[in-house]
Amino acid sequence: MAEDVFQQEELNEDGLQEQFEHYRFVADPGQSAVRIDKFLTDRLENASRTKVQSAAEAGNILANGKAVKSNYRVRPNDVVTVVMDYPPRDTDIVAENIPLDIVFEDEDLLVVNKPAGMVVHPGHGNFNGTLLNALAWHFSGDRSFQANDPRLGLVHRIDKDTSGLLVVAKNDYAKMFLGKQFYEKTTDRLYNALVWGYTDPAGTVEGYIGRNPKDRLQMAVVEDESLGKHAVTHYKTLLRYAYVSLVECKLETGRTHQIRVHLSSLGHPLFNDARYGGDRILKGVPTAAYRQFVEACFACCPRQALHAKTLGFTHPRSGERLFFESSWPEDFAALIRRWQQFSDDQLQGKVK
């Protein structure tokens, strides 16, 4: 359906943000100069001009590969595409009875605490056990919620192996209102991460993030603006342990793997982040005892040590500013306890 295209562009730190083409139109050689919102409204079934304009505002409408606003004038031979941050759906979302840790819920939205290991949206080989499968079950009695309508539900994402808070819209208006806040960067999001090495007390990382040309599964800081997207991460050190640091990260932008890439670019990969080299000993003398300790830490938190701890936004109906905080999950907390104990033992001379 044409309305499937009107999902706000996702601005997440570490989810799948690659854009996928869902619709493509090539303007005729004799095309008159017409606004792109009218051009698409005439060609997409059941698409209102308002929805096209919202999609353009969110960066989902491209002309010749570049995002344009709704007042862009289509010219002869222009290639007009509608893109989204997930591939065209080739399967329906099936409701599954998966428990959800719901922090808050009302008629417009819910806030859920996602566990590590749960994929947010079906796709890329993960079509079961996802957050959307669980939401489809949770909303099975709500006729207004259509699990296969991507306008509804997800406003942003976090990666499979990152834990923490997500807000989910329950109607079209809430989706648009919340999506605009993520697009305009007016939400409040803080992450906790355990990284290798001693980070500075505070700092800002700024650089374009794009696909790593040497490894398409990785993102990287790139110098060429045309190969990446502008990204800014603010961080501060909360605690330093032996060979690792606990940091708090605040996102000014939201790019794929942003925290993981930016901190890795500083020489501080996230602990146990296999994709960016944090799943091996990077600091400390690798004695047999130390290797055993680190392997035990990898086993107790078998994922990148990253948690979406806080989330703040303006409620779409009341206008109230809401703020939520999530405790560390047990694997993350256990990891911190291990490093705290190791550091204490080292100070007391118990570690050789």
Phi and psi in degrees as a GROMACS rama.xvg file:
@    title "Ramachandran Plot"
@    xaxis  label "Phi"
@    yaxis  label "Psi"
@TYPE xy
-62.2132  -34.1438  ALA-2
-69.43  -13.1093  GLU-3
-61.156  -18.1508  ASP-4
-80.1807  -11.7249  VAL-5
-95.85  56.9596  PHE-6
-99.8404  134.698  GLN-7
-60.3119  145.804  GLN-8
-61.8802  129.632  GLU-9
-73.1887  138.204  GLU-10
-123.557  80.643  LEU-11
-113.826  165.556  ASN-12
-78.7157  -37.2129  GLU-13
-147.955  21.6145  ASP-14
-91.8866  -167.249  GLY-15
-87.5625  111.674  LEU-16
-116.486  2.44376  GLN-17
-57.8334  137.364  GLU-18
-88.8703  137.904  GLN-19
-118.713  137.111  PHE-20
-78.7795  128.061  GLU-21
-109.331  -31.7922  HIS-22
-139.441  144.482  TYR-23
-141.089  133.182  ARG-24
-133.745  137.579  PHE-25
-110.645  120.442  VAL-26
-65.0543  143.503  ALA-27
-63.926  155.635  ASP-28
-57.8424  -28.3169  PRO-29
-100.095  18.3979  GLY-30
-58.7198  130.037  GLN-31
-79.7246  159.145  SER-32
-71.4212  103.782  ALA-33
-127.255  145.731  VAL-34
-59.2219  143.993  ARG-35
-68.9288  -26.9112  ILE-36
-68.1705  -37.5604  ASP-37
-70.6704  -39.7307  LYS-38
-55.9741  -45.3132  PHE-39
-78.0975  -36.7954  LEU-40
-59.3724  -35.1902  THR-41
-72.7467  -16.803  ASP-42
-114.37  -15.7035  ARG-43
-106.115  126.674  LEU-44
-63.8679  132.534  GLU-45
61.6605  20.386  ASN-46
-93.7352  121.107  ALA-47
-85.7143  159.216  SER-48
-65.2956  -34.7844  ARG-49
-63.0046  -41.4193  THR-50
-69.1309  -37.5849  LYS-51
-63.1804  -42.596  VAL-52
-63.3864  -39.3153  GLN-53
-64.9965  -40.4205  SER-54
-64.5354  -40.0508  ALA-55
-64.6088  -41.4838  ALA-56
-62.0273  -31.996  GLU-57
-84.8379  -1.67942  ALA-58
86.3573  17.1914  GLY-59
-93.0064  -3.5652  ASN-60
-109.981  124.113  ILE-61
-118.72  145.25  LEU-62
-122.828  116.572  ALA-63
55.7284  38.4906  ASN-64
87.0658  -0.945598  GLY-65
-119.429  138.414  LYS-66
-64.303  135.574  ALA-67
-131.057  159.755  VAL-68
-84.9577  170.824  LYS-69
-69.2097  -16.0549  SER-70
-91.9481  5.8993  ASN-71
-61.6918  137.653  TYR-72
-94.3612  119.421  ARG-73
-69.9611  134.691  VAL-74
-114.976  164.535  ARG-75
-52.5617  135.912  PRO-76
69.2806  7.15728  ASN-77
-61.0983  142.24  ASP-78
-101.54  112.176  VAL-79
-106.012  124.273  VAL-80
-128.535  152.632  THR-81
-114.984  123.578  VAL-82
-122.404  156.591  VAL-83
-141.401  172.505  MET-84
-91.6019  17.7542  ASP-85
-144.536  153.208  TYR-86
-69.9859  156.605  PRO-87
-53.5043  133.858  PRO-88
-69.6582  130.054  ARG-89
-114.935  11.3841  ASP-90
-155.407  149.075  THR-91
-75.4377  153.162  ASP-92
-82.9752  121.185  ILE-93
-95.8255  131.109  VAL-94
-66.959  130.877  ALA-95
-131.129  138.18  GLU-96
-78.524  79.8777  ASN-97
-112.079  125.546  ILE-98
-59.726  141.224  PRO-99
-120.683  138.954  LEU-100
-92.2384  89.4626  ASP-101
-89.578  119.898  ILE-102
-85.6164  -35.0621  VAL-103
-156.465  144.104  PHE-104
-154.099  137.258  GLU-105
-142.493  -163.393  ASP-106
-70.7094  -15.5856  GLU-107
-107.016  -28.1484  ASP-108
-159.535  167.51  LEU-109
-140.321  153.255  LEU-110
-114.224  126.541  VAL-111
-120.814  145.385  VAL-112
-97.7416  101.875  ASN-113
-80.4363  132.118  LYS-114
-78.6029  154.28  PRO-115
-62.4335  143.881  ALA-116
97.4679  -11.114  GLY-117
-98.349  123.592  MET-118
-74.3978  143.146  VAL-119
-78.5501  -47.7287  VAL-120
-127.706  136.595  HIS-121
-56.7509  144.608  PRO-122
142.427  169.379  GLY-123
53.3772  40.8037  HIS-124
87.4148  -2.44591  GLY-125
-116.285  95.5345  ASN-126
-112.743  0.339737  PHE-127
-136.324  155.875  ASN-128
74.7923  16.0775  GLY-129
-90.7269  169.739  THR-130
-61.4567  -39.8606  LEU-131
-66.3709  -34.9906  LEU-132
-60.8371  -41.6933  ASN-133
-67.859  -40.2198  ALA-134
-65.5692  -37.8158  LEU-135
-58.8608  -38.022  ALA-136
-70.2194  -45.7071  TRP-137
-59.9583  -36.4311  HIS-138
-98.362  16.0231  PHE-139
-60.6939  -24.5888  SER-140
-91.9102  0.749892  GLY-141
-104.014  105.676  ASP-142
-65.8448  -21.5394  ARG-143
-77.9517  -15.5405  SER-144
-98.6571  116.539  PHE-145
-109.913  110.301  GLN-146
-59.5449  -28.5627  ALA-147
-93.0147  10.6072  ASN-148
-100.984  103.95  ASP-149
-70.1615  -5.61218  PRO-150
-67.5261  -25.7033  ARG-151
-101.103  159.238  LEU-152
92.2975  -105.493  GLY-153
-72.1098  130.679  LEU-154
-104.766  -30.6841  VAL-155
-153.606  175.803  HIS-156
-138.575  160.938  ARG-157
-129.901  158.482  ILE-158
-65.186  158.45  ASP-159
-49.7496  -47.1704  LYS-160
-96.8488  18.3515  ASP-161
-108.654  135.498  THR-162
-97.6839  163.58  SER-163
131.134  -164.662  GLY-164
-85.5292  138.392  LEU-165
-136.829  143.496  LEU-166
-104.078  139.878  VAL-167
-124.38  128.562  VAL-168
-83.8487  146.556  ALA-169
-110.929  -2.33512  LYS-170
-152.271  169.765  ASN-171
-61.8897  -43.5128  ASP-172
-65.0251  -44.0291  TYR-173
-62.6366  -38.7844  ALA-174
-61.6805  -45.2713  LYS-175
-67.8347  -43.3147  MET-176
-64.5566  -46.7882  PHE-177
-70.449  -40.2104  LEU-178
-59.8044  -37.1439  GLY-179
-64.4329  -36.4079  LYS-180
-65.3012  -40.1295  GLN-181
-67.5663  -39.3927  PHE-182
-65.5009  -40.0714  TYR-183
-88.5805  2.65973  GLU-184
62.77  39.5105  LYS-185
-104.64  6.36289  THR-186
-84.2468  163.814  THR-187
-114.798  119.714  ASP-188
-136.705  124.594  ARG-189
-122.347  137.489  LEU-190
-118.85  148.313  TYR-191
-108.362  138.674  ASN-192
-142.704  144.113  ALA-193
-103.463  125.284  LEU-194
-125.453  158.81  VAL-195
-73.7422  138.774  TRP-196
88.4254  177.556  GLY-197
-98.9931  111.903  TYR-198
-80.9463  159.188  THR-199
-62.5441  159.294  ASP-200
-54.6807  -37.886  PRO-201
-161.1  159.294  ALA-202
-177.882  175.198  GLY-203
-131.956  133.392  THR-204
-109.954  127.397  VAL-205
-132.668  130.272  GLU-206
177.566  154.388  GLY-207
-72.4485  134.417  TYR-208
-112.284  126.689  ILE-209
-145.276  -179.693  GLY-210
-64.7252  138.527  ARG-211
-73.0473  117.559  ASN-212
-63.1351  -19.3359  PRO-213
-92.453  -14.2988  LYS-214
-154.16  104.48  ASP-215
-69.2363  -12.5763  ARG-216
-83.6306  -10.0045  LEU-217
-107.763  152.761  GLN-218
-101.333  162.711  MET-219
-153.501  157.458  ALA-220
-77.0541  123.684  VAL-221
-119.514  149.217  VAL-222
-83.3764  -31.2159  GLU-223
-80.2491  116.495  ASP-224
-57.8347  -32.3957  GLU-225
-72.1158  -13.7524  SER-226
-102.19  0.981701  LEU-227
-155.07  -176.15  GLY-228
-119.282  142.27  LYS-229
-60.5806  134.776  HIS-230
-143.338  138.487  ALA-231
-134.961  126.687  VAL-232
-125.333  127.99  THR-233
-102.028  138.173  HIS-234
-139.827  157.556  TYR-235
-144.397  149.196  LYS-236
-84.6721  125.067  THR-237
-89.3405  -45.0076  LEU-238
-150.188  149.193  LEU-239
-116.845  129.534  ARG-240
-111.343  -174.98  TYR-241
-67.9776  110.514  ALA-242
78.2061  -3.89862  TYR-243
-138.925  162.008  VAL-244
-132.667  143.082  SER-245
-96.1018  120.913  LEU-246
-122.8  154.551  VAL-247
-110.759  130.91  GLU-248
-118.832  134.285  CYS-249
-117.024  127.21  LYS-250
-89.6229  126.574  LEU-251
-90.8982  -31.4941  GLU-252
-124.634  174.353  THR-253
-135.077  95.5573  GLY-254
-113.249  161.574  ARG-255
-56.8557  123.592  THR-256
59.1886  29.054  HIS-257
-56.8453  -52.9618  GLN-258
-62.0228  -43.8235  ILE-259
-62.2537  -42.9098  ARG-260
-71.6619  -46.8163  VAL-261
-63.5039  -45.4137  HIS-262
-69.6574  -34.5959  LEU-263
-63.5039  -36.4686  SER-264
-65.7707  -21.5381  SER-265
-86.868  -2.54814  LEU-266
89.5194  18.5337  GLY-267
-128.831  68.0137  HIS-268
-59.7405  151.671  PRO-269
-64.4666  142.504  LEU-270
-60.324  129.459  PHE-271
63.7401  25.842  ASN-272
-87.8952  95.366  ASP-273
-61.2617  -34.8738  ALA-274
-68.3331  -28.6293  ARG-275
-118.124  23.9542  TYR-276
84.3857  10.0461  GLY-277
-87.3826  4.95019  GLY-278
-97.0887  27.7529  ASP-279
-143.868  165.809  ARG-280
-71.1323  117.149  ILE-281
-110.459  -18.3777  LEU-282
-137.862  147.449  LYS-283
97.733  155.149  GLY-284
-78.9464  120.679  VAL-285
-77.3822  64.4461  PRO-286
-70.0335  167.443  THR-287
-59.8354  -42.257  ALA-288
-67.6326  -40.198  ALA-289
-68.3657  -41.3146  TYR-290
-60.1359  -41.6653  ARG-291
-63.0759  -41.1021  GLN-292
-62.8199  -47.5756  PHE-293
-64.6606  -39.9824  VAL-294
-61.5892  -37.0237  GLU-295
-66.2677  -35.9571  ALA-296
-66.7552  -42.0334  CYS-297
-59.6322  -39.2798  PHE-298
-70.638  -34.8641  ALA-299
-77.8437  -24.6792  CYS-300
-133.09  80.9039  CYS-301
-81.3034  52.8543  PRO-302
-164.988  173.586  ARG-303
-64.5416  137.864  GLN-304
-82.5602  79.638  ALA-305
-140.9  130.816  LEU-306
-137.023  126.92  HIS-307
-79.5043  95.4371  ALA-308
-84.1845  -40.447  LYS-309
-128.622  153.864  THR-310
-149.002  126.393  LEU-311
-131.872  142.535  GLY-312
-163.285  168.485  PHE-313
-92.4538  130.834  THR-314
-67.0805  135.653  HIS-315
-67.5529  -22.6375  PRO-316
-104.261  -48.1655  ARG-317
-84.3347  -23.1895  SER-318
78.4614  2.09868  GLY-319
-73.9705  142.246  GLU-320
-83.3529  118.684  ARG-321
-104.602  146.069  LEU-322
-140.667  131.752  PHE-323
-128.67  148.424  PHE-324
-134.365  137.652  GLU-325
-116.512  132.313  SER-326
-69.2113  156.046  SER-327
-60.6112  139.383  TRP-328
-68.993  163.913  PRO-329
-60.5292  -38.3147  GLU-330
-64.5212  -41.491  ASP-331
-66.9716  -44.5064  PHE-332
-62.9445  -40.4039  ALA-333
-64.6006  -37.6044  ALA-334
-62.3197  -45.2689  LEU-335
-63.7001  -41.3966  ILE-336
-60.9227  -40.5587  ARG-337
-63.0373  -44.8083  ARG-338
-69.4326  -34.555  TRP-339
-62.8809  -46.0276  GLN-340
-64.9025  -41.7369  GLN-341
-61.256  -43.4026  PHE-342
-65.1671  -42.2598  SER-343
-61.9606  -43.2477  ASP-344
-64.6235  -36.7271  ASP-345
-65.7971  -41.6091  GLN-346
-63.603  -33.709  LEU-347
-87.1308  4.64301  GLN-348
75.9095  17.1754  GLY-349
-85.3346  -13.247  LYS-350
-101.216  123.755  VAL-351
